[in-house]
Amino acid sequence: MTQTPYQILSQRSDFLAANKGTRVARAGFVLLANRNAGKGVRAGITVTKRIGNAVVRNRMKRRFRALLRELLPEHGLPDTDHVLIGRENGIERDFSLLRDELVAALGRARDGKGDPPRGPRRGKRPPRKHSSADRGKGQAKGGQAGSSVPEPVAP
């Protein structure tokens, strides 16, 4: 087996640090690039369960690994952590199109032309007002709190 031209990121802290760097979004993936203070060219891949089942996620990771092996030696940024985050369209995209997008994304990251930072996450819930022990002790449906008369059930 041949040696990879980059080191593989495996620690969560490295992935979180990469999130603070340059972000370049494409249709099939998001590239995060962050300087790593002389640790060399490193790369990591993230594909969440939202993308699909294990077979789909593993296929996407294999495609990303092949892209990184091919492109990072020539187009990668020196002393930088590169993280590819899979997107839903990535598994269906033509491999040559993914290659062209990664070359363009690496070029934008090299020029410092990343996408604007993401805003606050949408859909985040406010903190709960009651503890889980209070569940079910509220007002009965359609009646008053503490009512012991059951509601009629429609046949």
C-alpha positions in Angstrom: 0.0 0.0 0.0 1.3 3.5 -0.9 1.9 6.1 1.8 -0.6 9.0 1.8 0.9 12.4 0.9 -0.7 13.9 4.0 -1.4 13.1 7.6 -4.9 12.1 8.6 -6.8 14.1 11.2 -8.3 11.9 13.8 -8.8 14.1 16.9 -12.0 16.0 17.4 -10.1 19.1 18.6 -8.4 19.3 15.1 -11.7 19.2 13.4 -13.1 21.9 15.7 -10.0 24.1 15.1 -10.4 23.7 11.3 -13.9 25.1 11.7 -12.4 28.4 12.7 -10.5 28.7 9.4 -11.5 29.5 5.8 -14.7 27.9 4.7 -15.4 27.2 1.0 -18.8 25.7 0.1 -19.4 23.8 -3.1 -22.4 21.7 -4.2 -20.9 18.3 -3.2 -18.8 19.3 -0.2 -17.6 22.1 2.1 -13.9 22.6 2.5 -12.5 23.9 5.7 -8.8 25.1 5.7 -7.0 26.2 8.8 -3.3 26.9 9.4 -1.8 24.4 11.8 1.5 26.0 12.9 4.0 23.8 11.1 2.4 20.4 11.5 2.4 19.8 7.7 -0.4 19.0 5.3 -3.2 17.2 7.1 -6.7 16.2 6.0 -9.9 14.9 7.5 -13.3 13.8 6.2 -16.7 14.2 7.8 -19.9 12.7 6.5 -22.9 12.9 8.8 -25.8 10.5 9.0 -28.0 13.0 7.3 -26.4 12.1 4.1 -27.5 8.5 4.1 -26.9 5.0 5.5 -23.5 3.5 6.2 -23.0 2.3 2.6 -23.7 5.7 1.1 -21.5 7.5 3.7 -18.6 5.1 3.2 -18.8 5.4 -0.6 -18.6 9.2 -0.2 -15.6 8.9 2.1 -13.8 6.7 -0.4 -14.4 9.2 -3.1 -13.1 12.0 -0.9 -10.0 10.0 0.1 -9.2 9.4 -3.6 -9.6 13.1 -4.3 -7.4 14.1 -1.5 -4.7 11.6 -2.4 -4.7 12.9 -6.0 -5.0 16.7 -5.4 -3.4 17.6 -2.0 0.2 17.0 -3.0 -0.1 19.5 -5.9 -2.9 21.9 -4.8 -2.9 21.6 -1.0 -1.9 24.5 1.2 1.3 23.9 3.2 1.1 23.6 7.0 -2.7 23.6 6.8 -5.5 21.3 8.0 -8.0 20.5 5.2 -11.4 19.1 6.2 -14.0 17.9 3.7 -17.6 17.8 4.9 -19.9 15.8 2.7 -23.1 17.3 1.3 -26.1 15.4 0.0 -25.3 16.2 -3.6 -21.8 14.8 -3.3 -22.6 11.2 -3.8 -24.5 11.8 -7.0 -21.9 14.2 -8.6 -19.6 13.1 -11.3 -16.1 12.4 -10.0 -14.4 14.7 -12.5 -16.8 17.5 -11.5 -15.9 16.9 -7.8 -12.2 17.0 -8.7 -12.7 20.4 -10.5 -14.7 21.8 -7.6 -12.0 20.7 -5.1 -9.2 22.3 -7.2 -11.3 25.5 -7.3 -12.1 25.4 -3.6 -8.4 24.9 -2.7 -7.5 27.8 -5.0 -10.0 30.1 -3.2 -8.7 29.0 0.2 -5.2 29.7 -0.9 -6.2 33.2 -2.0 -8.1 33.8 1.2 -11.4 34.1 -0.6 -13.5 31.9 1.7 -17.3 32.2 2.1 -18.6 34.6 4.8 -18.9 33.1 8.3 -22.1 31.3 9.0 -24.7 33.0 11.2 -26.2 31.5 14.3 -27.8 28.1 13.8 -31.5 28.2 13.0 -33.9 25.8 14.6 -32.2 25.8 17.9 -34.7 25.4 20.7 -34.9 27.8 23.7 -34.2 26.2 27.1 -37.0 24.2 28.6 -39.1 25.8 31.3 -39.9 22.6 33.2 -37.8 19.6 34.2 -38.5 16.2 32.8 -40.0 15.3 36.2 -42.8 17.8 35.6 -43.8 16.1 32.4 -47.5 15.0 32.4 -48.4 17.0 35.4 -49.7 20.0 33.5 -53.2 20.9 32.4 -55.3 18.0 31.1 -56.3 18.3 27.4 -59.5 20.3 27.1 -60.2 20.4 30.8 -58.9 22.1 33.9 -55.8 21.1 35.9 -56.6 18.5 38.4 -59.9 17.5 36.8 -60.6 13.9 37.5 -63.5 13.5 35.0 -62.2 11.7 31.9 -63.1 13.1 28.5 -65.5 11.1 26.3 -63.8 9.1 23.5 -65.3 9.2 20.0 -66.1 5.7 18.6 
